[in-house]
């Protein structure tokens, strides 16, 4: 990933239930975040699962916060299944505990 300044212009975005989700893998997500850290650039990264999508439909503030993030990943197998059902397949689930990828720790 050459330039991390605007991931939405670099990757495919799949709109699932009105949410622009980045169609990238865990590895690509980590690369984007690492590049942002190297550039000392703050980003807003969020993950969505079925529960959060339901909450977003009821809470406009949450909806706006999520859709305005630079990077939105699917953290929930239900979202992956929905993307395939809607013929907008996402490559894989990118879980919210991505911090373990950076620290080398195992999840508890």
URNORJO-V894901 format. One record per pair of residues at least 12 apart in sequence whose ideal C-beta (glycine too) atoms are under 10 Angstrom apart, sorted by the first residue. I is the first residue (numbers start at 1). J is the second residue. D is the distance in Angstrom with one decimal. If there is no record, write none. Layout:
# URNORJO-V894901
I&J&D  I&J&D
This chain:
# URNORJO-V894901
1&24&9.0  1&28&6.6  1&29&9.8  1&30&10.0  1&31&4.9  1&32&5.7  1&34&9.2  1&35&6.2  2&35&8.7  3&35&8.2  3&39&9.5  4&31&8.2  4&32&5.3  4&33&8.3  4&34&8.6  4&35&3.8  4&36&5.1  4&37&9.4  4&38&8.5  4&39&6.5  4&41&7.2  4&43&8.0  4&70&9.0  4&71&9.5  5&35&9.2  5&36&8.8  5&39&8.1  5&41&7.5  5&43&9.8  5&70&9.1  6&70&7.5  7&22&6.4  7&24&7.9  7&28&9.1  7&29&9.2  7&32&5.5  7&33&9.9  7&35&9.6  7&36&9.0  7&43&8.3  7&45&9.5  7&69&9.9  7&70&5.9  7&71&5.5  7&72&9.5  8&20&7.3  8&22&7.5  8&69&9.8  8&70&7.2  8&71&8.4  8&72&9.2  10&22&9.3  10&24&9.0  10&28&9.4  10&32&8.4  11&23&6.3  11&24&5.1  11&28&7.3  11&29&9.8  11&32&8.5  11&71&9.0  12&24&7.9  12&88&9.5  12&90&9.3  12&91&9.3  13&72&8.5  13&88&9.6  14&72&10.0  14&74&8.8  14&83&6.0  14&86&8.4  14&87&9.7  14&88&4.2  14&89&7.5  14&90&5.8  14&91&9.7  15&67&10.0  15&83&9.8  15&86&9.1  15&88&7.0  16&48&8.3  16&53&8.0  16&72&9.6  16&74&7.6  16&79&6.5  16&80&9.6  16&82&6.0  16&83&5.4  16&85&9.9  16&86&6.5  16&88&6.2  16&90&7.6  17&48&9.2  17&50&9.6  17&53&5.7  17&54&9.6  17&56&8.6  17&57&8.1  17&79&8.7  17&82&7.3  17&83&9.7  17&86&8.4  18&53&8.8  18&56&8.4  18&57&8.5  18&63&8.2  18&67&7.9  19&46&9.7  19&48&6.1  19&52&9.2  19&53&6.6  19&56&7.1  19&63&8.4  19&66&6.7  19&67&6.3  19&69&10.0  19&72&6.6  19&74&9.2  19&79&8.8  20&66&9.3  20&67&6.4  20&68&9.9  20&69&9.1  20&72&6.3  21&46&9.9  21&47&9.4  21&48&6.8  21&53&10.0  21&66&9.8  21&67&10.0  21&71&9.7  21&72&5.1  21&73&6.9  21&74&5.4  21&79&7.4  21&80&9.9  21&83&7.5  21&88&8.6  21&90&6.2  21&94&9.7  22&45&9.6  22&69&9.4  22&70&9.1  22&71&5.7  22&72&5.7  22&73&6.1  22&74&8.6  22&90&8.4  22&91&9.7  22&94&8.5  23&73&9.6  23&74&8.9  23&83&8.3  23&88&8.2  23&89&7.7  23&90&5.3  23&91&6.1  23&92&9.6  24&71&8.3  24&73&7.4  24&74&10.0  24&90&8.6  24&91&6.8  24&92&8.9  24&94&7.6  25&73&9.5  25&90&9.5  25&91&5.1  25&92&5.5  25&93&9.8  25&94&7.3  26&73&8.3  26&91&9.1  26&92&6.6  26&93&8.2  26&94&5.0  26&95&7.8  26&98&7.4  26&101&7.2  27&91&9.9  27&92&9.5  27&94&9.5  27&101&9.1  28&71&10.0  28&73&9.8  28&91&8.5  28&92&10.0  28&94&8.9  29&45&8.0  29&47&9.5  29&71&6.9  29&73&5.9  29&92&9.8  29&94&5.2  29&98&6.7  29&101&8.7  30&94&9.1  30&98&7.0  30&101&5.4  30&102&7.6  32&45&8.5  32&70&8.7  32&71&6.3  33&45&6.7  33&71&7.7  33&98&7.4  33&99&9.9  33&101&8.8  33&102&7.9  34&101&9.6  34&102&8.0  36&70&8.4  36&71&8.8  37&102&8.7  41&70&9.5  42&70&9.3  43&69&8.0  43&70&4.7  43&71&6.2  44&65&8.0  44&66&9.1  44&68&7.1  44&69&4.2  44&70&5.5  44&71&7.5  44&72&9.2  45&69&6.3  45&70&6.9  45&71&4.4  45&72&7.9  45&73&7.5  45&94&9.7  45&96&9.5  45&98&8.1  46&62&9.8  46&65&7.5  46&66&5.2  46&67&9.2  46&68&9.4  46&69&4.5  46&70&9.2  46&71&7.4  46&72&5.5  46&73&7.6  46&75&8.9  46&96&8.7  47&66&9.3  47&69&9.5  47&71&9.2  47&72&7.4  47&73&4.8  47&74&7.1  47&75&3.5  47&76&8.0  47&79&9.2  47&93&9.0  47&94&6.5  47&95&7.1  47&96&4.5  47&97&9.4  47&98&8.1  48&66&6.5  48&67&9.9  48&69&9.6  48&72&6.4  48&73&7.5  48&74&6.2  48&75&6.6  48&76&7.0  48&79&6.2  48&96&9.5  49&74&7.6  49&75&5.2  49&76&2.9  49&77&8.6  49&78&6.9  49&79&6.1  49&93&9.0  49&95&9.4  49&96&8.2  50&74&9.9  50&75&10.0  50&76&5.4  50&77&8.9  50&78&4.1  50&79&6.3  50&81&9.5  50&82&7.9  51&76&7.7  51&78&8.9  52&66&7.4  52&75&8.3  52&76&8.0  52&79&9.1  52&96&9.8  53&66&9.0  53&74&9.8  53&76&8.4  53&78&8.7  53&79&7.1  53&82&8.7  71&94&9.4  72&94&9.7  73&90&8.6  73&92&9.3  73&93&8.1  73&94&3.7  73&95&8.4  73&96&8.3  73&98&8.2  74&90&5.1  74&91&9.2  74&92&8.1  74&93&5.9  74&94&6.5  74&95&9.5  75&93&6.2  75&94&6.1  75&95&5.1  75&96&4.8  75&97&8.8  75&98&9.0  76&93&6.7  76&94&10.0  76&95&8.8  76&96&9.3  77&92&9.9  77&93&5.9  78&93&9.7  79&93&7.6  80&92&7.0  80&93&5.5  80&94&9.8  95&107&8.7
